[in-house]
Each structure stands twice: as C-alpha cells, then as structure tokens.
C-alpha cells in the first residue's frame, strides 16, 4: 500500500529520470519480489506499476510525462515504422506505429485489430494510402504486428489476372454466384482487389 508518487520518485531516482506527473495520476502500489531487481528491470517495472494504476510514462525529450493512459494517444509519442514489431521495446511504453498495408484494406484491418487493442490503444485508418496509424503499448504492438503479418499476405501477389474456361455453366451466371460467395466473407467489390469478369 505504498503511495504511487513515492514509488515513482524512488524508481525515477534510480533511473535518473526527469519527470512530470499529471495531477490526476494517483494510486497505491504493492510489489512482491523473490530476488534482486536488475537496473534494466526498473523501467518495465515502473511501466507495469503505472499501467496497474491506469497511467503511463511517455518520454518527451529529456523529460518523461506521467499521465493517464487514456490521454497517451494525444501526446507526442515516439514514431516507428516497424511492420514486424522486432525493434519495439519490450516494456509497456506507448508507441505510435505507421503500418503500410499491401494486400488488405486499411478499413478492414482496423476492424480486425480493434478487438485486440489495450484500453489506451487507438487506430486511425488512412484509406487513400492504405495506411494504419496505431497507438498502443509496445508489448501490445508486437501482438498487433503479428496479426497484421498473418492477414496482410501476398498469396495472390504474383497472379494479377487469370482466365478460367467455364465448361458446365454460363460465365455470367457463374460470376454472380462467385460474387455472392465472396460477399459471405465480407469481401465486396469495394473492399477487395479480386474481380470477376465474364467473357
């Protein structure tokens, strides 16, 4: 039941952090350790403590701003362009990732990823450029990038046009049936690059 401000002060002193605390950030801390804490464990520990109290720390130049999680997307965040998530830090700091999609539309991908954001996460889809702007914790961002790489695949990248000779039906009737099938997968003419053309 230690006061959150006292714990922030102790950890910030060890980390030699300059910080500013939003007046709405309050809470208590209970930490149980079974061994020594290393220096590299302190920043992830601080982020975990803040997150448990509905807050986060965002670095801004030589200062850290400690503020409520819901306010984090509105402050300047470190900008990354990492479609794999490999270079993201392993702690819970907030990051802004710019993801250019190759095969899935930004609107469709934002619907998929929206279910996996943390309470502080936010997605903006730029449909004209097929780009996502994702704000979330770095740990959550790694999982989101795994999902992006799972869905945004180049399965049909080398097959731009393919002709199928229809043997047992009229091409125009078959096209209508195929369009209905693809609609069942939520792929309309506007949301997919796949088109059917009867000849």
Helices and strands as residue ranges (DSSP letters): E 2-3, H 4-15, E 18-21, E 28-29, H 39-52, E 55-60, E 63-68, G 69-74, E 79-80, E 94-100, H 106-114, E 122-126, E 131-137, H 138-151, H 171-184
